[in-house]
Amino acid sequence: MTNPTPDGTDDRPALTRVVAVDPAKFAEAYWGRQPLLTRADELAGPGGFRDLLSPEAVDELLSERGLRTPFLRVADKGAVLPASAFTGPGGAGAEIGDQVLDDKALKLYADGATLVLQGLHRIWPPLIRYAGRLGSELRQPLQVNAYLTPAGNRGFATHYDTHDVFVLQVDGTKRWRIHEPVLPEPLERQAWGGRADEVGAVAEGPAALDVVLAPGDALYLPRGWLHSAEAQGERSLHLTFGVRALTRYALVEELLGLAAEDQRLRATLPYGMDVADAGQVAAELTETVGALRDWLLTADPAVVAERLRARAWPASRPAPVRPLAQLAYAEGLAPDNRVTAREGLHWDLRDDGPEHVVLRLTGRTLRFPAFCAPAVRTALDGRAHRVGDLPGLDDDADRLVLARRLLREAVLVPA
């Protein structure tokens, strides 16, 4: 039995909408390792994915929402078309030159091009909500694109992505041919174009997985797995949720950045050294590797984590807030009102001397008297709280002042 939430979803894990296996098994056996096909009749939740995006919603986005680049990309015969092929002036009162033109999009699609709606996790409410929930569970930032392909057409040649994807078939059917990686677990800067010949050769061989996705089916693909997709006898609409996870190489990059603190690693190479001579480089390389090894043994995990935080936090945004409703709630706040932390908010509360605490958020900090710490920490614990019950403050007047500030700063939201 599940309980509906205010946004019309339920309290089941978001992952259960896209995989049928237990999350622990998915993490152990599939995450980053191998593809997973899940048929519609195996999945929990409402049938299909039309509640997230439908063909009618695509029509609305293309015709009435004033999309600009890069929210639409168009691919035809394996090539991405220039934005000028489907954009133009916004008209009176919209002094822009790159608004998506519905008539141009219509013609391109009718002639066989694939339309790619990008960044839907930022502009389409059902996907904003679901992507937020799924990203919170995975603890990874997500991007959501939709691919609308005419019958019998393929938008992109065989390629691989440098991020994991969940593919959700919304409408029509699409044949997917999956091949094993030519480069397992590629980094973002190791795109498939640099290995196009190898990718093409592998794609000519037998597929590891050759399936047709029907509405409600889902497919998980780890980064690096080769794939191509072709609409069958009717148009096809599918969603891809791209998981932009950090890798161990991110740790390496941060360690190298910190290694500049070591004087031995900043030393100038010997006078007159020929850096093209392997023999001369060998001695310096040996000494440098030794110095680097010594330094790495002193690396502080807390310092590395601080640097990774600066990368990870800005990569995902918390749940949207409605400015007018938020301010009205703050102005009319009473002790009996309930508040909760904004979903998906990244925060860290720590001491700032003996008399203050600092709440660190993405791109900003808020400073409070130290006696506010218990109330702030309680308000941000993920549960709903009555304002009059926030601990550590002398009276309701102080609690209201604190809660109003946190509401105006979009840290808390009405529960």
N, C-alpha and C positions, 0 to 999 in steps of 0.2 A: 504494500500500500504506500502510495506516495502522496505528498501534499503539494497542491499548486502554489506557486509563488506569484507575487504581484505582476511579474512580467509575462505570465502565462506559461512559464516552464514548470518543471517540477523539481523535487529535491534529490533526484537521482544524480549520480556522477555524470558530468557532461560527456565523459569518455564512452559511456554505455550507448550513446547515440551513434557512435562510429565504429566500435569494435564490440564483438560479442564475448570475448574472453575476459576473465577476471583481470582488473588492472595490474595486479601483482604479476600474473603470468605474462601479460602483455609487456610489462617492463623487463621481465627476465628473458623472454624468448623472442620478442619481435622488435622492441624499441632499438633502432639503430642497427638492426641485424638482418632482418628479412621481411619481405612483403607479407601482408595479411589481407586476404579477401574475405569480406563479410557480406552475406546475402541479406536482403531486406527482412526475410522472415526470421532471421536470427537476432535481429536488433531489438532493444527495448525502446519504449517511447512511441510517439505517434508515427503512423506509417508514412514513410517517405520523408523528403526534406523540403517540400513545397512551402512549409511554414517559415523556412529560413529565407528562401528566394524562389520565386515562381516566374514563368515566362511573362505573366502580366506585370510583375514587378520590374522585370528587365525592360519592358516597353515603357513603363513609367520613368525609370531612371534615364533611359535614352532620350525621351521626348519632353519631359516636364521638369527635370531636376537641375537643369543648367550645368551639366557636368563639364569639366574642363580636363585637359591633359594634366597629369597622367592617369586620370581615372578611367580612361578608355584606351586600349591598345588594339590594333587590328593586324591580323596575320593572314597572308594569302600565299598559297603554294610554298610554304615553309619560310617565307620572309616576312619581317615586320615592316609594315607600311609607315611612311612618314606621317606625322600628325597632321600635316597640311592636307592629307587626303580625306580627312573626315572632320576637320574643325574649321571655324571661321569666326567672323565678328559676332559679338553678343547682341548687337543692336542698340537702340537708344536706351540710355540709362545703364548700360553694361559695357563700359569702355574697356573691353578685353578683345583679344584677337584669337583666342584658342578655345572657344566654346564648342563642344560637340554638336554637330549639325545632324539632326535626325534623318534628313533626306539623304545625306551622303552615307550615313551608316546603313540605311536601308538598301541603297544601291550596292554597296560593297558586299553586304551580307547576301543579297539576292544573287550576286555574281559568284558566290562561293567562298567568301572570306569568313574567317572566324573572328568574332567580337570578344574581346577580353575586358571585362569590367574589373578594375583593379581597386584595391584599398577599400573593399566593401565593409571591412571591420570598422571603418571610420564614418561611413555615410548611410548605411542601411540598418535601421533599428534592430530587427530580429537578429542580424548577424553581429551587430555591436554587442548585444546581450550574450549570445551564445559563445562567440569568440572570447569574450571576457571570462566566462565561466570555464571554458576549456583551457584557456591560457593560464588561469589561476591554478587549475589542477595539475597541469604539466609543469608549472613554474617556468614557462618559457614564453617569449613574445610570439604572437601569431600575426600573419597577414592572410587576408581572404580575397581570392579572385574568383570570378565566374567566367566560364568558357561556353559561348554559344556557337555551335558549329552546324552549318547546313548539312542536309542529308548527303551521305557518301563522301564527305570532305574530311581532310585532316589539316588542322591548323599549323602544326609544327612538325618538323622532321624528328626522327629519333634523337633523343638528347638525354642528359641527366640534369637534375637540380642539385644545387649545393645546400639545400635544406630539406628536411623531411616534409612529406605532405600526406594529408588525409584527403582523399578524393571522394566526394559525395555526389552520386548520380541523381539529378533532380527530375529530368524530363527526357524522354527518348532513350535510345540505347547507344552505347559506344563500345567499340572493340579496343581493348588495351593489349599491347604486346610488350612484355617486360623481359629484359635481359639482365644478366648479372653485371656488376660494375666493371668498367675498365680501370677505374681508380676508386678503390673503396674509400668511403668517408672523405670526399673532397672538401677543401676549404672554399670559402666564397671566392677567393681569387684564383681558384683552379677550375674555372668554368669549362664546359664541355667543348667549346669552340677550339680550344688549344689541342684537343685530341679528336678532332672531327673525323679524321681518316680511320682511327682505331674504332671510334664509336660506330661509324658506318659499316666497317667490316664485321663487327660483332652483331650488329643488327641484321645482317644477312643470314646469320645462323639461326638455329632453332631457339625458340623463346623459352625462358624459364617459366613463364606464365602467359597464357593466351586466353583471355576471357572477355566476355561481353557483359558490361555493366548495364543493369536495368534500373528503373526508378526505385530508390530506396536502398540500393546496394552501396557499399563503401569499400574503399581500398586504401591501405596504408603502404606507403613507399618510403624506405629510408633514403637519405641523400646518397647520390651516386648510382642508383639503379637506373639503367637505361629504360626509356619508355617512349612509346608513340601511341596515339589514340585517334581513332577514326569513327565518325558518326556512321550509323548503319542506314537503314532505309527511311529514316526520318530525321528531323533536326535533333540535336542533342544539347542539353544544358547540364553542366556539372559545376560544382564548387570545389576549389582546392584551398585547404587550410595549410599554409606554409609555416613550419615551425623553425624560427630563427634562433637555434640554440647556440650557446657558446661552446667551444671545444677546448681540449687540452692545449691546443696551440695558443689560445688566448692567454693561458697561464704562462706559456713560454714567452709571448710578446711582453707581458707585464714584467716578468722576471728580467728580461733583457733591458727593459726601460729602467728598472731599478738598479741593474748592474753598473750603470754609469756612475753610481756613487763610489765604486771601488777604484782607487787611484791606479792600481796595477792594470786595470782594464782600459784606462784612459791613456796609457803610456804611448808615446810616439814610436813608430817603427824605426829601426836603426837607420842611421845616416847612410844614404847611398844604396839602400836595399832595393833590389830589383824584384818587385812584387809579382812579376810574370815568371819568375824562376822558382819552380816547385821546391828545389833544394834549399833555397834561401827562406822560402815561406815555411818549410817544415819545422825548423827550429823555433821560429816565432809562434807557430801554431801550437806546438807542444807546450810552450810556456803559457800561452794565452788560455788553452784548455785547462791547464792546471790551476791558473788563477781563477778562472770561471767556476771550476769545480769547488774550489775553496770558498768562493763567495756564495755559491748556491746553498752550501750547508748552513749558512747564517741567515738565509731568507726568512723573513717574518710572515707567517700566514695572515696575520691581521692586516699588515700593510698591503699584501697582494689582494686580499678580500676588499679592502677599501678602493683599490684601483679597479677591480672588477665591478664593484657597485656603480662606479661612474659610467661604466659601459652598459650594464644590464638595466639599471632603473629607467633611463630615458627611452629604452627600446619598446616599452609597453606603456599604455596610458590607462589610468583608472577609469572606472565607469563614468559616463557623462553626468553632469549636473545641470539642472534647469535654473539659470541665474535668477529669473524673476520669482519663481516659486521658492527657491532657496532663501533669498533675501526676505521674502514675506514671512516664511516660517521662522527665520531668525528674529525678525522684529516682533512677532507675536509670541515668542517663546515663553512658556510657563514651566514651573517645576514638574508638572505631571506629563509634559511632553517627553517623547522618547527619541533618542538619537542613536546612530550607529556609525561605524567607520565607512567611508566611501569605499566601495568594493574595488579591489585591485590596487589600492593605494600603497605605495612603498614608503615606509617610514622607519625612523630610528630615533629613539629618545635617549639622551645621555646628559650627564652632568656638565655644567659649564661654570666651574668654580663652586664655591660653597653655597651661593645664594641663588643660582639660576640653573635651569635645564634648557637644552636646545632640542627642538623637534626638527630633525632633518628630513626633508622631502626631496622629490626630484627637482633640482634646480633652485631650491630655496630653503631657508631655515626660519623657524619661528622660535622666539625666546620667551620663557615664562619664569616667574618666581619658582624656586625649588619646591615650595609647598604645593604647587599645582601638579607635580609629577604623578602622584597616585591617581588623580582624577583623569589626567590626560591618558595615562596608560590603560586605565579601565575603559575609557570611552573608545579606545582604539583596539580593543581585544576581539572585535569581530562579532560581538553580540549586541543586542538592543538594550539600551539602558534608559531608565527614567532620569531626567536631568537632576531632579531633586535627590537622587541616590548616589551621585558621583562622590567618591570618598575624598577625605583629606582637606576639605574646605569648611570654613566656619558656618556659613549660612547659605540659603538659597540665592541670595543676591550675588554672592561670589560665584556660585555654580552657573547662574545664568550669564554672567559676564564672560566666563570661560567658554561655555557652550556656544554663545553667540559668536565669539571670535572664531572658534573652530568651524562653525557653519559658514561664516563669511569667507574664511580661507579655503572653503571646499575640502576640508579635512573630514568633517562629519556631514551626514545627511539625515533627513528625517527617517525614522525607523518605520 
